[in-house]
């Protein structure tokens, strides 16, 4: 998976979070589940590994609460 795609799923700044404001809670939860499972579904390389881990820990996991 291209790093740019994964980086776009890591909202480090509030402006990035606004990109997701049009999504429903169900859609946000679906992305969160994908981000949680991604490391076991595909072989991540290089910078992709910490990006996915941080994105899930810092943002997407909160969508599953």
ABEGO torsion letter per residue (X at the ends): XBAAAAAAABBABAAAAAAAAABBAAAAAAAAAAAAAAAAABBBBEAAAAAAAAAAAAAAAAAAX
